[in-house]
Amino acid sequence: MSADPSRPLLYVITGLSGSGKSVALKTLEDLDVHCTDNLPVELLPQFVRSVTGGEGGASRLAVGIDVRNASDLARIPEWLSALGEMGIDHQLVFFETRDDTLLKRYSDTRRKHPLSHDGLALADAIELERVRLRPLKAIADLVMDTSDMNVHQMRREVITALGVGTHQDMSLLFESFAYKRGLPADADFVFDARALPNPHWDARLRPLSGRDASVREYLEVDPQVQEFVAQVEAFLDTWVPRFEAGTRSYLTIAFGCTGGRHRSVYLAERLAAHCREKGRDGVLTFHRELD
């Protein structure tokens, strides 16, 4: 849903245990969103009223709701409706993960599933949780599948998918990657930099990355690189506003090269700087092979 920037905004974070809800709440908290976890659903209106009321009240909030609220889950639409009547915009975000990934995560962390009681096996507990949360998933504004994400990728996806940090501009993520490790699954546009001169073959530059001044200088004096940059800048200047006009909240623009250290990193940083110079907020970079 598209939020009115003049109204407080509440993110309701829910989904399967082990799917990344805690990561999402921590990420939002790091971005100055007022967060609380495992809030009883019936307390939502009182909580929002107390946090947003008065001078200096919070304008962005997030609550984590999970299967431990089982008796109240069916009433969430009722409470969200009450928030709307209070002038509070809200977005229900559901975190989803494949069973095999959940089983591995629980095995790695040795945490206990909240429904693992009375001798219930982990696989059965996960299936029971899916059934109980099915009504929430059906009404979610956004379903985020974290099956193939690590913690860093989850944080990045939360920032980009929710557009945190800006209510006016579409969030842009400029990502670098190595083709030898495959394409990023979440990229909207992919630009191949392998035809450009490769700093890897200069022994002085090989240990460095596209963030370093020496690599930037090497690439910036090459006419092919500057032609590539100018054409991508023109493409973004033309098409990003059109995607934004279509109510798109985020775009991921990826640059790939052989090793994902030099050309692709330089291009991601260079194009991100270009968009910032154009006055855009919410411009992020992520270097898959470096970060």
Backbone torsions as a table, in degrees:
resi	resn	phi	psi	omega
1	MET	NA	149.6	179.8
2	SER	-91.5	121.2	-174.4
3	ALA	-87.9	146.3	173.3
4	ASP	-81.4	118.4	-175.6
5	PRO	-63.8	-14.8	179.8
6	SER	-85.0	-8.5	-177.8
7	ARG	-109.6	148.0	174.0
8	PRO	-58.6	149.0	-177.9
9	LEU	-124.6	128.7	178.2
10	LEU	-112.8	125.4	171.2
11	TYR	-95.5	122.8	174.7
12	VAL	-100.9	111.1	-175.4
13	ILE	-99.9	118.8	-178.5
14	THR	-144.4	179.6	179.9
15	GLY	133.9	-167.4	-174.3
16	LEU	-72.3	142.0	175.4
17	SER	-63.1	129.4	-178.1
18	GLY	91.4	3.9	-176.6
19	SER	-93.9	-7.5	177.1
20	GLY	120.3	11.2	-178.9
21	LYS	-61.9	-41.5	180.0
22	SER	-65.2	-38.2	176.6
23	VAL	-62.1	-42.2	179.9
24	ALA	-62.5	-45.6	-179.5
25	LEU	-64.5	-40.8	178.5
26	LYS	-64.6	-40.1	178.5
27	THR	-62.3	-46.0	179.2
28	LEU	-64.2	-39.3	178.8
29	GLU	-62.4	-40.0	178.1
30	ASP	-63.8	-21.9	179.4
31	LEU	-100.2	23.2	173.8
32	ASP	68.5	25.3	170.7
33	VAL	-87.4	135.0	-179.9
34	HIS	-75.3	114.3	-172.0
35	CYS	-118.5	147.1	170.0
36	THR	-146.2	149.7	-174.8
37	ASP	-116.5	149.4	175.4
38	ASN	55.3	44.6	177.8
39	LEU	-78.7	131.4	173.4
40	PRO	-57.4	132.2	-171.9
41	VAL	-57.5	-37.8	-176.1
42	GLU	-67.6	-13.2	179.6
43	LEU	-92.7	0.5	-178.3
44	LEU	-54.2	-53.8	-178.3
45	PRO	-59.2	-43.1	-179.9
46	GLN	-64.7	-41.8	179.5
47	PHE	-61.0	-49.7	-178.4
48	VAL	-62.9	-42.5	-179.8
49	ARG	-60.9	-42.5	-176.8
50	SER	-71.1	-33.3	-175.8
51	VAL	-83.6	-32.8	-177.2
52	THR	-92.6	-15.8	-175.3
53	GLY	-75.5	154.5	175.0
54	GLY	80.7	170.3	-179.8
55	GLU	-67.6	133.5	179.8
56	GLY	81.1	12.0	179.2
57	GLY	-65.2	154.6	-178.2
58	ALA	-67.3	141.3	177.7
59	SER	-102.2	-15.5	178.4
60	ARG	-131.2	127.4	-177.4
61	LEU	-132.4	159.0	173.9
62	ALA	-145.6	138.6	176.1
63	VAL	-127.7	140.4	174.6
64	GLY	-98.4	127.3	179.7
65	ILE	-128.0	127.0	-177.3
66	ASP	-132.0	-169.5	-171.9
67	VAL	-66.5	-14.4	176.6
68	ARG	-66.6	-16.0	174.1
69	ASN	-91.7	29.4	-169.0
70	ALA	-50.3	-42.7	-175.0
71	SER	-69.7	-17.2	-175.3
72	ASP	-108.8	-6.1	-172.8
73	LEU	-59.9	-36.5	-178.2
74	ALA	-65.1	-18.6	-177.1
75	ARG	-95.4	1.4	-178.4
76	ILE	-58.0	-44.2	177.3
77	PRO	-56.7	-37.2	179.0
78	GLU	-62.4	-45.4	-178.0
79	TRP	-71.9	-35.0	176.7
80	LEU	-65.7	-36.9	176.0
81	SER	-62.4	-40.8	178.4
82	ALA	-62.5	-36.9	177.6
83	LEU	-65.0	-39.8	177.3
84	GLY	-59.7	-39.3	178.0
85	GLU	-66.9	-24.2	177.9
86	MET	-83.4	-2.5	-178.5
87	GLY	86.3	22.8	-179.1
88	ILE	-106.6	121.2	171.9
89	ASP	-76.9	151.4	-178.4
90	HIS	-145.7	153.5	177.7
91	GLN	-137.8	120.9	179.5
92	LEU	-93.5	117.6	-176.4
93	VAL	-113.9	122.2	-177.0
94	PHE	-108.7	125.5	179.0
95	PHE	-96.8	127.0	-174.7
96	GLU	-122.5	147.4	177.1
97	THR	-152.6	146.3	177.4
98	ARG	-65.5	153.9	-179.0
99	ASP	-60.4	-43.0	-177.0
100	ASP	-63.0	-35.3	178.1
101	THR	-69.7	-42.1	178.4
102	LEU	-62.1	-43.3	179.4
103	LEU	-60.7	-40.5	179.2
104	LYS	-68.0	-41.8	-179.1
105	ARG	-63.6	-41.4	178.3
106	TYR	-67.6	-34.5	178.2
107	SER	-67.2	-40.4	-178.4
108	ASP	-68.9	-40.2	-175.2
109	THR	-91.6	-18.5	-177.7
110	ARG	59.0	27.7	175.1
111	ARG	-80.5	157.9	179.3
112	LYS	-95.5	132.7	177.2
113	HIS	-69.0	139.9	-177.6
114	PRO	-61.0	-18.8	178.5
115	LEU	-104.0	7.8	178.3
116	SER	-81.1	76.2	179.6
117	HIS	-129.9	162.4	179.7
118	ASP	53.6	36.6	175.7
119	GLY	76.1	14.2	-179.3
120	LEU	-69.9	126.6	179.0
121	ALA	-66.3	154.3	-176.6
122	LEU	-58.1	-45.7	-179.5
123	ALA	-60.8	-38.1	178.8
124	ASP	-70.3	-36.6	178.0
125	ALA	-64.4	-40.7	178.1
126	ILE	-63.7	-42.6	179.5
127	GLU	-65.5	-40.4	177.9
128	LEU	-62.8	-40.5	179.0
129	GLU	-64.7	-40.8	177.7
130	ARG	-57.4	-43.8	-178.6
131	VAL	-63.6	-45.9	-177.2
132	ARG	-66.5	-31.4	-177.1
133	LEU	-92.7	-2.7	-176.8
134	ARG	-55.2	-40.8	179.0
135	PRO	-63.5	-33.6	177.9
136	LEU	-69.6	-41.6	178.9
137	LYS	-61.3	-35.3	-177.6
138	ALA	-65.6	-28.8	-177.1
139	ILE	-106.2	6.0	-176.8
140	ALA	-65.7	142.2	173.8
141	ASP	-75.6	-28.0	-179.4
142	LEU	-146.8	129.1	173.8
143	VAL	-109.7	121.7	-175.9
144	MET	-113.6	115.2	179.3
145	ASP	-92.0	115.9	-177.0
146	THR	-104.2	17.5	-174.2
147	SER	-54.3	-40.7	-174.5
148	ASP	-107.3	22.3	-177.9
149	MET	-110.7	142.9	166.8
150	ASN	-90.8	-178.4	-175.5
151	VAL	-60.6	-41.9	-178.4
152	HIS	-65.3	-40.0	178.6
153	GLN	-67.8	-36.4	176.1
154	MET	-60.7	-47.0	-179.7
155	ARG	-58.9	-44.7	-179.8
156	ARG	-63.1	-41.0	-179.2
157	GLU	-66.6	-38.9	177.4
158	VAL	-61.1	-45.5	-178.4
159	ILE	-62.5	-46.2	-175.8
160	THR	-76.0	-43.8	-176.1
161	ALA	-67.5	-35.2	-179.4
162	LEU	-90.6	-8.1	-179.9
163	GLY	62.8	34.1	-176.3
164	VAL	-69.4	136.3	178.5
165	GLY	107.6	-15.2	177.1
166	THR	-152.6	138.2	174.4
167	HIS	-105.8	-5.2	-173.4
168	GLN	-106.4	-46.4	-175.8
169	ASP	-99.1	152.2	171.0
170	MET	-68.9	139.0	177.9
171	SER	-74.5	136.6	178.5
172	LEU	-120.1	128.0	175.5
173	LEU	-114.3	120.7	176.1
174	PHE	-101.2	118.0	-172.5
175	GLU	-119.6	139.8	172.5
176	SER	-108.9	153.0	-178.8
177	PHE	-158.0	164.7	175.4
178	ALA	-101.9	129.6	178.3
179	TYR	-61.3	-30.2	-177.9
180	LYS	-67.1	-15.7	176.7
181	ARG	-105.4	7.4	175.1
182	GLY	93.9	162.1	-179.7
183	LEU	-73.9	145.9	172.8
184	PRO	-64.3	133.4	-175.7
185	ALA	-68.3	-24.2	-172.0
186	ASP	-101.8	7.7	-175.2
187	ALA	-73.4	134.2	173.9
188	ASP	-87.6	-39.6	176.2
189	PHE	-129.3	138.3	179.0
190	VAL	-125.8	127.9	177.5
191	PHE	-116.5	129.1	-175.3
192	ASP	-94.2	116.0	-177.1
193	ALA	-99.2	9.0	-173.4
194	ARG	-69.7	-14.2	177.7
195	ALA	-82.4	-8.5	-177.8
196	LEU	-86.2	158.4	177.7
197	PRO	-54.9	140.1	-172.1
198	ASN	-107.7	112.1	178.1
199	PRO	-61.8	-16.4	-179.6
200	HIS	-56.8	-30.5	-175.3
201	TRP	-83.8	-0.2	172.3
202	ASP	-99.3	114.9	-174.4
203	ALA	-57.8	-29.2	179.2
204	ARG	-70.0	-31.6	-173.0
205	LEU	-96.9	-17.9	-173.5
206	ARG	-54.6	-42.1	-178.3
207	PRO	-76.2	-9.9	-175.8
208	LEU	-90.9	-174.5	177.2
209	SER	-135.1	174.6	179.3
210	GLY	-65.5	-6.1	174.6
211	ARG	-81.6	-18.2	-173.5
212	ASP	-85.0	145.3	-175.2
213	ALA	-59.9	-38.3	-177.9
214	SER	-63.8	-39.0	178.6
215	VAL	-69.7	-42.5	178.0
216	ARG	-58.6	-45.5	-178.7
217	GLU	-63.0	-40.6	178.4
218	TYR	-58.2	-43.7	-175.8
219	LEU	-79.7	-34.9	-173.4
220	GLU	-72.4	-18.9	179.0
221	VAL	-86.7	-5.1	-177.4
222	ASP	-91.5	124.4	-178.3
223	PRO	-60.5	-34.5	179.3
224	GLN	-62.3	-42.1	-179.8
225	VAL	-63.2	-44.6	-177.9
226	GLN	-68.2	-33.4	174.4
227	GLU	-65.4	-43.0	177.7
228	PHE	-59.0	-49.1	-178.1
229	VAL	-61.2	-44.9	-177.9
230	ALA	-62.5	-39.7	-179.5
231	GLN	-69.4	-38.5	178.3
232	VAL	-69.3	-39.5	176.3
233	GLU	-58.1	-44.7	179.5
234	ALA	-63.6	-40.5	178.1
235	PHE	-60.9	-48.5	-178.0
236	LEU	-65.9	-41.9	-179.8
237	ASP	-62.2	-30.3	-179.4
238	THR	-82.4	-44.4	-167.3
239	TRP	-98.5	-28.3	179.3
240	VAL	-59.7	-45.6	177.6
241	PRO	-61.1	-30.0	-180.0
242	ARG	-72.7	-38.3	173.9
243	PHE	-65.8	-38.5	179.4
244	GLU	-63.9	-39.4	178.8
245	ALA	-65.7	-21.8	178.0
246	GLY	-88.4	18.5	176.6
247	THR	68.6	18.4	174.3
248	ARG	-70.4	134.9	-175.6
249	SER	-95.3	-18.7	-179.6
250	TYR	-158.5	155.1	174.4
251	LEU	-137.6	143.0	174.2
252	THR	-114.2	121.2	-179.6
253	ILE	-112.1	118.0	-173.4
254	ALA	-111.6	143.8	176.5
255	PHE	-122.8	127.9	-177.9
256	GLY	-118.3	145.2	170.6
257	CYS	-141.2	-172.5	-172.7
258	THR	-64.7	-50.9	-175.8
259	GLY	-104.4	-10.7	178.4
260	GLY	71.6	23.8	-176.9
261	ARG	-117.2	-32.2	-170.0
262	HIS	-112.0	-77.4	-174.1
263	ARG	-61.8	-47.5	-176.7
264	SER	-66.5	-37.8	179.1
265	VAL	-66.5	-45.6	177.7
266	TYR	-56.8	-46.9	-176.7
267	LEU	-65.8	-42.3	179.1
268	ALA	-60.8	-44.1	179.5
269	GLU	-67.7	-41.1	-177.5
270	ARG	-65.5	-44.8	-178.4
271	LEU	-73.5	-32.6	174.4
272	ALA	-62.9	-42.2	178.3
273	ALA	-63.1	-38.5	178.3
274	HIS	-59.5	-44.7	-179.2
275	CYS	-68.5	-35.9	176.4
276	ARG	-65.6	-39.8	178.3
277	GLU	-63.4	-25.2	176.5
278	LYS	-78.9	0.2	177.0
279	GLY	92.1	15.3	-179.0
280	ARG	-84.2	136.1	168.8
281	ASP	-92.3	172.8	174.5
282	GLY	65.9	31.6	176.7
283	VAL	-98.7	122.1	-175.5
284	LEU	-123.6	156.5	173.4
285	THR	-126.5	149.9	177.1
286	PHE	-147.7	125.9	-178.4
287	HIS	-112.7	101.7	-169.2
288	ARG	-58.6	-36.7	-176.1
289	GLU	-89.2	-5.9	-179.6
290	LEU	-112.2	-39.3	-172.5
291	ASP	-82.1	NA	NA
